Amino acid sequence: MLLYFIKRLLMLIPVLFFVSVLVFLIMRVFSPDPATIVLGQHTTLEKAAAWREAMGLNEPIVVQYLDYMYNVLHGDFGVSYFTNTPVTTELLSRLPATIELSVIAIIIASVVGVFFGIISAVKKNSIIDNFTMTTALIGVSMPVFWLGMLLIILFSGYLHLVPSGGRIDTLMRPYGGTGFYFYDTLMAGDYEAFFNALQHAALPAVTLAGYSMAIITRMTRSSMLDVLHQDYIRTARAKGLSAKSVIFKHAFRNALLPVITVIGLQFGSLLSGAVLTETVFAWPGIGAYSVQCILRSDFPVIQGVVLIVAFVFVIMNLLVDLLYAALDPRVKYAQESA
Amino acid sequence: MTDSAITLRKSSKWGDMWASICANKAALTSLIFILALVLTAVVIAISQALGFQILPYDPNVGDMDKAFIAPCAEHWFGTDQLGRDIFSRVLDGTKISLSVGVAAVSIALISGTLLGAIGGFFGGRLDNLIMRAMDVILSVPSILLAITFMAAMGRGLDKAVLAIGLVSIPEYARIARSCVMAVKANDYIQAARVTGDSNLRIILKHIVPNITSPIVVRATLGISSAVLDTAALGFLGLGVQPPFAEWGDMLARSRSFIFSAPYTLIFPGLAITITVLAFNLFGDGLRDALDPRSRRR
């Protein structure tokens, strides 16, 4: 197991290396000269040349790449063209918001998705099943940002239950701390602020969870149906076990594997769904920030965001594979049996 | 004799498929809806090319005196902040959404299938190289990669098509590769080789016909995600540039009036959802029709 883990970890290095090359090339090859973007179209040729020289853009592209990667490996993603602050600082200050939102979203999506998936499978072709499956189908067909706007209209506009944007009321913002507002407010014992943060997170989290919830529901249902057709389920029923015991002890545990895979993969894709959700809800995370940077061609920041997200995505995929091995004793990797 | 046997089997395969789709009400309804959508887009495009307006109002020209009229008999879906008729704009938007969807899927399908087929057929180092390249693309979430392309290339519809197409290449490459590897192991490929067929002939005559169905299914479902991605890029302000009507862009612009004029964002969103839903349902139906094993449920 350990050997397999190390081997997989080492295999990530080439993938991440090529991702960094890909992103670097996209930014340098396809993009126009950043000098005119940063300095404006009316800048003089001399100023532009001086800026390029200062930014190291006159070096050969390989040297530029090596420089960049050297810095990245030392935790330095360069400096934003527009604010002149280090990209690392900008991203770190926004990362907790995105992680907090994604974690709440994946919890909602998994709990609700697995619950309805099991019900649908057990009560196949019932009204509940048809309703759930129709909702799930609409869920995967709906643009995330539209769902978000509809929820805002309903819950903030008409019902006035929750705010339509932001992370917490400005006056309640916790000072210092980790940047994870739920954690910070709880640690400070400020339950009013905690509740306020919860209210702010409700709509964006449900919006972000929507698509994954639909996928997880469908996967759970189909995986449960597969298992429920197996002989050992018939045996379990025949020997007089209660329906509950058959469903949870025999069926669900065996149906869990593909569900876990999907949940893991969904967590990775939540990070990109966050780009749209954060924009709709003015959620001050990495997603909304990277959209601003894209609209003003702030390349160093975009490059940093893509690298970090790809890194998280790849790590998530690895974790899913490892969880597979841990949960299913049948999964043996070549290294172990050898 | 063999020829007629093959034709007979072929026709019955397509006949089976058609019967299966007809029996699936959701898939059939979706197909009819998709055809209606295509017809709408084509008729609008032709009429505009010929210089007359078939839509009730000009989708791109507004009348500020008529801004924010709620849905009524005159303006079925209401009017937007510039007094443009939303019904006309939503209909006009089918043109962009469908053409971007089809164009992006075509790019991904052609290059992806080709790469996957080459890798699967020849195997070895070339295969390894191609598939590792696909892994790299897959290791960045697709919409983020598309946005990155757009960020570098600049905004615009043509670039959106390219970005969406490029990021979906790996899906087709993987499907094509695994199908080719499965087909390649069959005896009739060996037979063709023994009779002296060239690689190209084997690929075109024996392999391609046998890998079409999974790819067609993938492409149908691919159009639905391409329509969603187009809307997402439009929403972020990276897709079509004003004044042209695109559903995602319409949603982005009506965001400021979310409480005062919610109808401005109901209809473009509905248009996206129903279109995507139709392609999803039809794609599912097509998969059931082409792959009898998945039909049980």
Interface residues (C-beta under 8 A of the other chain):
Chain A: P14 V15 L16 F18 V19 L22 V23 I26 M27 V29 F30 S31 P32 L137 I138 V140 S141 M142 P143 V144 F145 W146 M149 L150 I152 I153 G157 S164 S222 L225 G268 S269 L271 S272 G273 V275 L276 T279 V280 S290 V291 C293 I294 L295 S297 F299 I302 V305 V306 V309 A310 F313 V314 N317
Chain B: R132 A133 D135 V136 I137 S139 V140 P141 S142 I143 L144 L145 I147 T148 F149 M150 A151 A152 M153 G154 S224 L228 A231 A232 F235 L236 G237 L238 G248 L251 R255 I258 F259 P262 L265 G269 I272 T273 I274 V276 L277 N280 L281 R297
